[in-house]
Amino acid sequence: MVPTQHQIQHPREQLTRLRTSELGAHVGERVRVAGWLHARRRLGGLTFLTLRDGWGLVQVVAEGAAAAALDPGPPAESVIAIEGVVTRSAQAPGGLEITAPTVEVIAAATVPPPVALGKRELKAGLATLLDTAVVTNRHPARRAVFRLAAAAMAGFRATLLERDFTEIQTPKLLAAATESGASVFPVDYFGRTAVLAQSPQLYKQMMVGVFERVFEVGPVFRAEPHDTTRHLNEYVSLDAEMGFITDHHDIMALLRDAVAGMVGAMRARAGAELDLLGVALPEVPATIPEITFVEAHELILARHGVDVRGELDLSPRDERWLGDWAREERGSDFLYVTGYPTRKVAFYAQPNPEHPEYANYFDLIFRGTEMVSGGQRRHRYEDYLAVLAERGLPAEPFAAYLDAFRYGMPPHGGFGLGLERFVMQVTGLPTIKLVSLFPRDLHRLTP
């Protein structure tokens, strides 16, 4: 027989759980908080606990019998709930603490954490941080990095939605490489070979024919055997594509606004994280300075005596030099390099009508590191057939893509921005692996 409402025995009514970030509005009140036991120390007859939840830290002070009940108490990283009185304290972190506490252990940790999470700084090497990321990502400084990344993504989305872009999600299993076939991950797809998407490039171009303006935030996969501080084999790409443009400068203006929106959202949504990490956000100029690829080579020769004029791309050293020049001469952390050689860029890049040996293509350098590539795309069907033949690429794997152009496409262009590289440059962290939750690189598939 199902008991009636009057027959059910109800437990003592609990206080509603508050976040640590909400406690300032409840000084003098008895409250309930819950989270992880971040740190513990004894001082005389007092026991100090630090509770960490998803929003911050709060100090808890126990004395007398309450302090004795916490000796030894639950181990670090146990999940606990605390009820107590919110009290102002100039000595406490954040100026608040909880006094007269009662502690409930919800889930006791069974082993100590691999590193001391209760310290302000994580004292561990890179390998340890990454091998134990399921725990070390809990540290406030590690968590702050990912909150900044989340704010940047929110700013990117908001900027493009305000400009009537439609968010899309494109396939990550493809029949053929988007770019170089040498840098794809093959996948067994029901007896056929598929590849993981290097970018949403072809699909977002197709969708210009549907929505005119589209963007995507999603993972991309590059099978490049790099083992550097700036490369990952899986990363988050922030992509946009826009139709009815004049040339690549329309895309550069859009990218400038998107980056400004990302920086603005980090400032508005993650101020505490910026303070914790000591990060100074860049100022995004109203117009980002621009230099052509040819001018960049001439500048490097004039300033550094290094002749790179025969190269088809900029090396990391060249990017650093150009970043220094932009800061010194233009007062900008950002610099556009435009007009890359057409034979260097992807087959879909639109050549400059007046100088077809160079493409309407650009890179955005941010604090000395290339962060974004983009430009104007070819939009005529016959141009695609010609360039594929010229480069010795078969048309068959691109049949669905080419169909979009058979039925008419406007002049269009777009860009792809690597989220992790952007956050690395903002925070000044020494390696991109520290801005990925669980990085995938040449050697790492776990955790």
C-alpha positions in Angstrom: 0.0 0.0 0.0 1.4 3.4 -1.0 1.6 5.7 2.1 -0.4 8.9 2.2 1.1 12.3 2.5 0.2 12.4 6.2 1.9 9.0 6.8 5.3 10.0 5.4 8.0 10.9 8.0 9.8 14.0 6.8 13.3 14.7 7.9 14.3 18.0 9.6 14.0 20.8 7.1 17.4 21.9 5.8 18.5 25.4 5.0 18.7 26.1 1.3 22.2 25.7 0.1 23.9 29.0 -0.9 26.9 29.5 -3.1 30.1 30.9 -1.6 29.7 33.9 -3.9 26.3 34.7 -2.3 27.4 34.9 1.3 28.0 38.6 1.4 24.2 39.2 1.3 23.7 37.0 4.4 26.0 38.4 7.1 24.6 37.5 10.6 22.4 34.7 9.2 22.7 31.0 9.7 23.4 29.5 6.2 24.2 26.2 4.6 27.0 25.8 2.1 28.4 22.6 0.5 31.4 21.7 -1.5 34.9 20.2 -1.1 37.2 20.4 1.9 39.9 22.5 0.3 42.2 23.0 3.3 42.4 22.6 7.1 44.7 23.9 9.8 44.8 24.2 13.6 45.8 27.3 15.5 45.6 27.0 19.3 42.1 25.8 20.1 40.7 26.8 16.7 40.3 24.7 13.6 40.1 26.5 10.3 38.5 24.8 7.3 38.4 26.2 3.8 35.4 25.0 1.8 35.5 25.2 -2.0 32.5 25.1 -4.2 32.1 25.8 -7.9 32.2 29.6 -7.4 34.8 30.3 -4.7 36.2 29.7 -1.3 35.0 30.4 2.2 36.8 30.1 5.6 35.1 28.2 8.4 36.2 28.6 12.0 35.4 26.1 14.7 36.3 26.2 18.4 35.6 24.2 21.5 33.6 21.0 20.9 33.1 21.8 17.3 36.8 22.0 16.8 37.4 18.7 18.7 34.8 17.0 16.5 37.0 17.9 13.5 40.1 16.2 14.9 41.1 14.4 12.7 38.0 15.1 10.6 37.4 14.2 7.0 40.3 14.1 4.6 41.1 16.8 2.0 38.7 16.8 -1.0 35.9 15.2 0.9 32.5 16.5 -0.1 31.0 18.3 3.0 28.1 20.5 3.9 28.4 23.1 6.6 25.8 25.1 8.5 26.9 28.1 10.4 26.7 31.9 10.8 28.1 34.3 8.2 30.5 36.7 10.0 32.6 39.6 8.8 36.3 39.1 9.4 39.0 41.4 8.0 41.5 38.5 8.3 39.5 36.0 6.4 39.8 35.6 2.6 37.1 37.7 1.0 36.4 39.4 4.4 33.8 36.7 5.4 33.9 33.5 7.4 31.4 31.0 8.8 31.4 30.5 12.6 29.6 28.1 15.0 29.6 25.4 12.3 28.2 22.0 12.1 29.8 19.7 9.5 28.2 16.9 7.5 30.3 14.6 5.5 28.5 13.8 2.3 31.2 11.7 0.5 34.6 11.2 2.2 37.7 11.1 0.0 39.3 7.7 0.1 42.8 8.8 -0.9 44.7 12.1 -0.5 45.0 14.2 -3.6 48.1 13.7 -5.7 49.2 17.3 -5.1 48.3 19.8 -2.4 45.3 21.6 -3.7 45.0 23.7 -0.6 48.0 25.8 -1.6 47.7 29.1 -3.5 50.0 27.7 -6.2 50.1 24.2 -7.5 53.6 22.9 -7.0 53.8 20.2 -9.6 55.4 19.6 -13.0 53.5 19.7 -16.2 53.3 15.9 -16.6 51.8 15.5 -13.1 49.3 18.3 -13.7 48.1 16.6 -16.9 48.3 13.0 -15.7 46.1 13.9 -12.7 43.9 16.5 -14.4 40.7 14.9 -13.0 41.9 16.3 -9.7 44.3 19.1 -10.4 41.7 20.9 -12.6 39.8 21.5 -9.3 42.4 24.0 -8.1 41.1 27.6 -8.2 44.0 28.7 -10.5 43.4 25.9 -12.9 39.7 26.3 -12.9 40.1 30.1 -13.5 41.7 29.4 -16.8 38.7 27.4 -18.0 36.3 30.0 -16.8 38.1 32.5 -18.9 37.8 30.2 -21.9 34.1 29.8 -21.2 33.7 33.6 -21.0 35.6 34.0 -24.3 33.2 31.5 -26.1 30.2 33.3 -24.7 31.5 36.6 -26.0 32.2 35.1 -29.4 28.7 33.7 -29.6 27.1 36.9 -28.4 28.9 39.1 -30.9 27.9 37.0 -33.9 24.3 36.5 -32.7 24.0 40.2 -32.5 25.0 40.4 -36.1 22.3 37.9 -37.2 24.6 34.9 -37.6 23.1 31.4 -37.1 25.0 28.9 -35.0 25.5 25.5 -36.7 27.1 22.2 -35.9 28.8 20.4 -38.8 29.9 16.8 -39.2 33.2 15.7 -37.6 33.4 12.5 -39.7 34.2 13.3 -43.3 34.9 11.3 -46.5 37.9 13.4 -47.4 40.4 15.9 -45.9 39.4 19.5 -45.8 43.0 20.6 -46.3 46.1 18.4 -46.5 45.4 14.7 -46.6 48.7 14.1 -44.7 47.3 15.7 -41.5 44.1 13.8 -40.9 43.1 11.0 -38.5 41.7 8.0 -40.4 38.7 6.3 -38.9 37.1 2.9 -39.7 33.6 3.9 -40.8 31.6 0.6 -41.3 34.4 -0.8 -43.5 35.1 2.4 -45.2 37.8 4.9 -44.3 36.6 8.3 -43.0 38.7 11.1 -41.5 38.2 13.3 -38.5 37.4 16.9 -39.6 40.4 19.3 -39.6 37.9 22.2 -39.7 34.3 22.9 -40.5 35.5 24.9 -43.6 33.6 23.1 -46.4 30.4 22.8 -44.5 30.3 26.3 -43.3 30.8 27.5 -46.8 27.8 25.4 -48.0 25.7 26.9 -45.2 26.3 30.4 -46.5 24.0 29.3 -49.3 21.4 28.6 -46.6 21.8 31.2 -43.9 24.3 33.7 -45.4 25.9 34.1 -42.0 26.9 31.1 -39.9 29.3 30.3 -37.0 30.3 27.2 -35.1 32.1 26.4 -31.8 33.4 22.9 -31.9 36.3 20.5 -31.9 38.7 20.0 -34.8 41.4 17.4 -35.3 44.9 17.8 -36.8 47.2 14.8 -37.2 50.3 16.9 -37.3 53.2 15.4 -35.4 54.0 18.6 -33.6 55.3 18.5 -30.0 55.5 22.2 -29.2 54.1 24.6 -26.7 51.5 26.0 -29.2 50.0 22.9 -30.9 47.3 20.4 -29.9 45.9 17.5 -32.0 42.4 18.3 -30.9 41.3 21.8 -30.1 38.2 24.1 -30.0 37.8 26.2 -33.1 35.7 29.3 -33.3 34.6 29.5 -36.9 32.5 32.1 -38.8 31.6 32.4 -42.5 29.7 35.4 -44.1 28.2 35.9 -47.5 27.9 39.0 -49.7 31.2 40.5 -48.8 33.4 42.9 -50.9 36.7 41.2 -50.0 38.7 39.9 -47.0 38.7 43.2 -45.3 35.0 42.7 -44.4 36.0 39.5 -42.6 38.9 41.2 -40.9 36.5 43.8 -39.5 34.1 41.1 -38.3 37.0 39.2 -36.6 38.1 42.4 -34.9 34.6 42.8 -33.4 34.5 39.1 -32.4 37.8 39.3 -30.6 36.7 42.6 -28.9 33.5 40.7 -27.8 35.5 37.9 -26.4 37.8 40.2 -24.4 34.8 42.2 -23.2 33.0 39.1 -22.0 36.1 37.9 -20.1 36.2 41.2 -18.4 32.5 41.2 -17.5 32.0 37.5 -16.7 35.3 36.5 -15.2 36.7 39.4 -13.2 37.5 37.3 -10.2 39.4 34.8 -12.4 41.4 37.6 -14.0 42.4 38.9 -10.6 43.3 35.5 -9.3 45.6 34.9 -12.3 46.9 38.4 -12.4 45.9 38.7 -16.1 45.9 42.0 -18.0 43.5 41.8 -20.9 44.6 43.3 -24.2 43.0 46.4 -25.6 41.5 45.7 -29.0 42.0 48.7 -31.2 39.1 50.1 -33.3 41.2 49.2 -36.4 43.8 46.5 -36.1 47.0 47.5 -37.9 47.7 45.7 -41.2 50.8 44.8 -43.1 51.2 42.7 -46.2 53.1 39.5 -46.4 55.6 41.1 -48.7 56.0 44.1 -46.4 56.5 41.8 -43.4 59.4 40.1 -45.2 60.9 43.5 -46.0 60.5 44.7 -42.4 62.2 41.6 -41.0 65.1 42.1 -43.4 65.4 45.8 -42.5 65.1 45.3 -38.7 66.8 41.9 -38.2 69.0 41.4 -41.2 67.3 38.1 -42.0 66.2 37.5 -45.6 63.0 35.4 -45.5 61.7 36.7 -48.8 61.7 33.3 -50.5 59.6 31.7 -47.7 55.9 30.9 -48.3 54.9 31.4 -44.6 56.0 33.1 -41.4 57.9 31.1 -38.9 57.2 31.5 -35.1 60.3 33.6 -34.9 59.0 35.9 -37.6 55.7 36.2 -35.8 57.4 37.2 -32.6 59.4 39.9 -34.4 56.2 41.2 -36.0 54.4 41.2 -32.7 57.2 43.2 -31.2 57.0 45.7 -34.1 53.3 46.1 -33.7 53.6 46.9 -30.0 56.5 49.3 -30.5 55.4 51.1 -33.6 51.6 50.7 -33.6 50.8 50.3 -29.9 48.8 47.2 -30.6 48.9 43.6 -29.3 47.3 42.6 -32.6 48.5 42.7 -36.2 47.0 41.5 -39.5 49.3 40.0 -42.1 47.5 39.9 -45.4 48.2 38.7 -49.0 49.8 35.3 -48.5 51.1 33.5 -51.7 48.2 31.8 -53.4 50.2 28.6 -53.8 50.7 28.4 -50.1 47.0 28.7 -48.9 44.1 26.3 -49.2 42.5 25.7 -52.6 39.4 27.5 -51.6 41.2 30.9 -51.0 40.3 33.6 -53.4 43.3 35.1 -55.3 43.6 38.9 -55.4 42.1 39.9 -58.7 44.9 42.4 -59.4 47.7 40.3 -58.2 46.6 36.6 -58.5 49.9 35.3 -57.2 48.7 36.5 -53.8 45.5 35.6 -52.0 42.8 37.6 -50.2 43.9 35.7 -47.1 45.1 36.9 -43.7 46.6 35.8 -40.4 45.9 37.6 -37.1 49.0 37.8 -34.9 48.3 38.3 -31.2 51.2 39.1 -28.9 53.6 37.5 -31.3 51.7 34.3 -32.1 49.5 33.6 -35.1 46.0 33.0 -33.7 43.6 33.2 -36.6 43.6 32.4 -40.3 40.9 33.6 -42.7 40.1 35.3 -45.8 37.8 35.5 -48.9 36.8 32.2 -50.6 36.4 31.3 -54.2 32.6 31.4 -55.0 32.4 30.3 -58.7 32.0 26.6 -59.6 34.3 26.8 -62.6 37.1 28.3 -60.5 36.9 25.3 -58.1 37.2 22.8 -61.0 40.2 24.7 -62.3 42.1 25.0 -59.0 41.5 21.3 -58.1 42.8 20.3 -61.5 45.8 22.6 -61.1 46.7 21.1 -57.7 46.1 17.6 -58.8 43.2 17.0 -56.4 40.3 14.8 -57.5 36.9 16.4 -57.6 35.0 13.3 -56.5 35.6 13.6 -52.7 34.3 17.2 -52.9 31.2 16.5 -54.9 28.7 17.6 -52.3 30.8 20.7 -51.5 31.0 21.6 -55.2 27.3 21.2 -55.7 26.8 24.3 -53.5 28.7 26.3 -56.1 26.9 24.7 -59.1 23.7 26.2 -57.7 25.1 29.7 -57.1 27.1 31.1 -54.1 27.8 34.8 -53.3 31.2 36.2 -52.6 31.9 35.1 -49.0 34.7 34.6 -46.5 35.4 33.6 -42.9 37.9 32.6 -40.3 38.9 30.0 -37.8 40.2 31.0 -34.3 41.8 28.5 -32.0 40.3 29.0 -28.5 43.2 27.4 -26.6 45.8 29.4 -28.3 43.9 32.6 -27.7 43.5 31.8 -24.0 47.2 30.9 -23.7 48.2 34.2 -25.1 45.8 36.1 -22.8 47.0 34.4 -19.7 50.6 34.2 -20.6 50.8 30.5 -19.7 53.9 28.8 -21.1 52.2 26.0 -23.0 48.8 25.4 -24.7 48.5 22.1 -22.8 47.6 24.1 -19.7 44.6 25.7 -21.3 43.0 22.4 -22.4 41.0 20.5 -19.9 42.3 17.1 -21.1 44.9 17.8 -23.9 45.4 15.6 -26.8 48.8 15.8 -28.2 51.4 13.6 -29.9 51.8 11.5 -26.7 48.6 11.8 -24.7 45.2 10.1 -25.0 44.4 9.9 -21.3 42.9 11.0 -19.0 
